[in-house]
Structure formats: structure tokens, C-alpha cells
């Protein structure tokens, strides 16, 4: 017969913990009833496991991931995915992490924290030649960002110079794209910023655009790095002019006199 237990106690008045023999050892003469074995079913992934999967997915992808994309790919409820992504975002916000998970352009993206940008930028510059926008490209991008959709002639009117080459550069880098044609004479192409623009500048949407003053500051930073070379060129040109002998005087003929 199976041993009968009083609720909350084991045989001989022992508690269930005290009456349970150590793992791998059976009590002397004890019989474990078959009814005590319960079939274990595979459990759904725990939050910690799913959170680790989400962390890996956000890490390996270049584009911001929406909760809908992740939930559909993993077959999990959107609310659960959103909750765990928000938990990850909060965990990465702690000061011991150099990375952060941010909501950018309607999705989640992992990036370095803003307070470490200068250190990371200095490190990267030592590894490879820096790739950055020229001042002309930055000015053109600012016009498109604040005036979009905007045409090339309108950009030229604002900047005062032709910018076809700069527009091509911004198109090639996928920072801007065509947005149809303006319904005026000639139907010029309209340009707007892209999702890549939001990603590169770390913006959630266009409402987070920096002020024009901040764009000017960024432009001045570009000039600071280019100024020494420009100054050297100007100085060299001045030296060349001063060292060039004046043209010889042409004697006047008697007819000219």
C-alpha cells in the first residue's frame, strides 16, 4: 500500500522535506508510489532566454527592428516582445554599459552611448581614414531635412551655389531619396530625407531634428579640421606670389612715344 501523508507532514511526523531521501538514494524499505511521478512537459522559453535571443537579434542587425517584425519572426506575442525589449533598453541604460538600445525610426537599434562618442571616434580615426560629409554636403542635407520635400533649384536658391554633385553624393549614401516631382513648370524632382538619415543621426523621427544652430556647430567642427590645410594652401599661394619676379618692362618704341 502507498504511504498516507497528513497534509503538511511526512511519515512519522516528519516534514515533506525531511522525509524525502537524498537524490539518488532511497530510504530503507521505502516505496515511492507511482502516483508521485508527474510527466514533465517542455516549458515555453523563459523570459531570460527570450530576452537573450532578442538581445542577439538587435545586436546583429543593422536596421532598426520593429516589435511587429520580431514578434512575427519568433512567433511570440507583440506585447511580450515589447515588454522584454523595454527591459533590455532599461538594462543597457545602466552606466556600466557602453552600448544602448534605442527606439530609432520606428524600431529598436543597438548603438554606442552618446557620452562615449568622442572616445570611440578618436579610436576609429586611428584605425582607418575617417569618412565624413563635406561642409557642402552637410549644408545641402540640412536644407533637405528642414525644407523637405524640396527641389534642386530651391536648394540652390538657399545655398547660393550649384549642388548637383552634392545631391548625387547624398543619394549614393542613401541619406536622401526622390519624393516625386513638383507640379510646376518643368516638374523638377523633389528630395526628402530617408530612414537611413534617421539611423545615421540617431533620430527617432524628424521631430528630433537638431536646431539650425547645432547644424552650424557641426559645420564649424568640419571647418576646424580642414582649416589648417586651407591656411597652409593660402600661405603657400601668398609665398609663391611674393617670390615670383615681376614681368620685365617692355621698352616703348619711338612710335608709342
C-alpha positions in Angstrom: 0.0 0.0 0.0 1.1 3.6 -0.6 2.1 5.6 2.5 -0.5 8.1 3.5 0.6 11.5 4.4 -1.1 14.0 6.6 -1.2 17.4 4.9 2.0 19.3 5.7 3.8 16.3 7.2 5.6 13.1 6.1 5.8 9.7 7.7 6.5 9.6 11.5 5.6 13.3 11.7 8.5 14.5 9.5 8.0 17.4 7.2 7.9 16.5 3.4 11.5 17.9 3.0 12.8 15.8 5.9 11.0 12.7 4.7 12.4 12.9 1.1 15.5 10.9 0.7 18.6 12.5 -0.9 18.7 12.4 -4.7 19.9 9.0 -5.9 19.3 7.4 -2.5 16.1 5.5 -1.5 15.1 5.3 2.1 15.5 1.9 3.7 12.4 -0.1 2.9 10.7 3.0 1.4 8.4 2.6 -1.6 7.9 5.6 -3.9 4.4 5.5 -5.1 3.9 5.6 -8.9 1.4 8.4 -8.4 4.2 10.7 -7.3 5.7 10.7 -10.7 4.4 13.6 -12.9 5.2 13.7 -16.6 7.3 16.8 -17.3 6.2 18.8 -20.4 8.7 21.1 -22.3 8.2 24.6 -20.9 7.9 27.7 -23.0 11.1 29.7 -23.3 11.7 31.7 -20.1 11.9 35.4 -20.2 15.6 35.3 -19.7 16.1 33.0 -22.7 13.8 35.1 -24.9 15.4 38.3 -23.7 18.9 36.8 -24.7 17.5 36.0 -28.1 16.2 39.5 -28.6 19.5 41.0 -27.5 21.3 38.9 -30.1 18.9 39.8 -32.8 19.1 43.5 -32.1 22.9 43.3 -32.0 23.4 41.6 -35.3 21.0 43.7 -37.4 22.0 47.0 -39.0 18.4 48.2 -39.5 16.1 49.1 -36.6 13.8 46.2 -35.8 10.1 46.8 -35.0 8.3 44.8 -32.4 6.0 43.5 -35.1 8.9 42.2 -37.1 10.5 40.4 -34.2 7.2 39.0 -32.9 6.3 37.6 -36.3 9.7 36.1 -36.8 9.8 34.4 -33.3 6.1 33.6 -33.1 5.7 35.4 -29.9 3.0 37.9 -28.8 3.8 41.5 -29.6 3.1 42.7 -26.0 5.6 40.1 -24.7 8.3 41.2 -27.2 7.7 44.9 -26.4 7.9 44.3 -22.7 11.2 42.4 -22.9 12.7 44.9 -25.4 11.9 47.7 -23.0 13.5 45.7 -20.1 16.6 45.3 -22.3 16.6 49.0 -23.1 16.5 49.8 -19.3 19.3 47.4 -18.6 21.6 48.8 -21.2 20.8 52.3 -19.9 22.9 51.5 -16.8 26.3 53.3 -16.6 28.4 50.1 -16.8 27.2 49.5 -20.4 28.9 51.3 -23.3 26.1 50.4 -25.6 22.5 51.4 -25.6 19.3 50.1 -27.2 17.2 53.0 -28.5 14.0 53.4 -30.4 15.0 54.8 -33.8 12.9 55.2 -36.9 10.1 53.1 -35.5 12.3 50.2 -34.3 15.0 49.1 -31.9 18.7 49.6 -32.6 21.9 49.0 -30.6 24.5 51.7 -30.7 27.2 53.3 -28.7 26.2 55.7 -26.0 26.5 59.4 -26.8 28.8 60.1 -23.8 31.4 57.7 -25.4 31.2 59.0 -28.9 34.3 61.2 -28.7 36.4 58.3 -27.3 35.1 55.9 -29.9 35.5 58.4 -32.7 39.1 59.1 -31.7 39.8 55.3 -31.7 38.2 54.7 -35.1 40.2 57.6 -36.6 43.4 55.9 -35.6 42.2 52.7 -37.4 41.0 53.9 -40.7 40.8 57.2 -42.5 37.6 59.0 -41.3 34.7 59.0 -43.7 32.6 62.1 -43.2 30.4 64.5 -45.1 31.9 67.6 -46.6 30.6 71.0 -45.5 28.8 71.4 -48.8 27.1 68.0 -48.3 26.2 68.9 -44.7 24.6 72.2 -45.7 22.7 70.6 -48.5 21.5 67.8 -46.2 20.3 70.4 -43.7 18.3 72.2 -46.3 16.6 69.0 -47.4 15.9 68.0 -43.8 14.3 71.3 -42.8 12.6 72.2 -46.2 11.6 68.7 -47.5 10.3 67.9 -49.9 12.5 70.4 -51.8 13.8 70.7 -55.4 17.4 71.2 -56.6 16.6 74.8 -57.8 15.2 75.6 -54.3 18.3 74.2 -52.6 20.5 76.3 -55.0 18.5 79.4 -54.1 19.0 78.8 -50.4 22.7 77.9 -50.6 23.6 80.2 -53.5 25.6 77.6 -55.3 25.0 74.7 -57.7 24.8 71.4 -55.9 24.1 68.6 -58.4 27.3 66.7 -57.4 26.5 67.0 -53.7 22.9 65.7 -54.2 24.3 62.7 -56.0 26.6 62.0 -53.1 23.7 62.2 -50.6 21.7 59.9 -52.9 24.5 57.4 -53.2 24.8 57.3 -49.4 21.0 56.8 -49.1 20.7 59.9 -46.9 18.1 61.4 -49.2 15.8 60.0 -51.9 13.5 61.2 -54.6 10.0 62.1 -53.5 8.2 62.6 -56.8 8.0 65.8 -58.9 6.8 69.2 -58.1 3.8 70.2 -60.1 5.3 73.4 -61.6 6.8 74.2 -65.0 9.5 71.7 -65.7 8.3 69.4 -62.9 11.6 69.3 -61.0 12.4 66.3 -58.8 11.6 66.6 -55.1 14.0 65.3 -52.5 13.4 64.2 -48.9 15.5 62.5 -46.1 15.4 58.7 -45.7 15.2 56.2 -42.9 19.0 55.8 -43.2 19.3 59.6 -42.4 17.4 59.0 -39.2 19.5 56.0 -38.4 22.8 57.7 -39.1 21.9 60.7 -37.0 20.3 58.7 -34.2 16.9 60.2 -34.5 13.6 58.6 -33.7 11.8 60.8 -36.2 12.0 64.2 -37.8 10.7 65.9 -34.7 14.1 65.2 -33.1 16.0 67.1 -35.7 18.7 69.3 -34.2 18.4 73.0 -34.4 20.0 75.0 -37.2 22.4 76.3 -34.6 23.6 72.8 -33.9 24.0 72.1 -37.6 26.1 75.3 -37.8 28.2 74.0 -34.8 28.7 70.7 -36.7 29.7 72.7 -39.8 32.3 74.6 -37.8 33.7 71.4 -36.4 34.2 70.2 -40.0 35.9 73.5 -40.8 38.3 73.2 -37.8 39.7 70.1 -39.2 40.0 71.4 -42.7 41.2 74.9 -41.7 44.9 74.0 -41.2 45.3 72.6 -44.7 43.4 75.6 -46.1 45.6 78.0 -44.2 48.7 76.3 -45.5 47.5 76.5 -49.0 46.7 80.2 -48.7 50.1 80.8 -47.2 51.8 78.9 -49.9 50.0 80.8 -52.6 51.0 84.1 -50.9 54.6 83.0 -50.8 54.5 81.9 -54.4 53.2 85.3 -55.4 55.9 87.2 -53.4 58.7 85.0 -54.8 57.6 85.4 -58.4 59.6 88.1 -60.1 57.7 91.0 -61.7 57.3 90.8 -65.5 60.1 92.6 -67.4 59.3 96.1 -68.6 58.8 96.4 -72.3 60.7 99.4 -73.8 58.5 101.9 -75.5 59.1 102.3 -79.2 59.5 105.7 -80.7 56.1 105.4 -82.3 54.5 104.9 -78.9 56.4 107.9 -77.6 
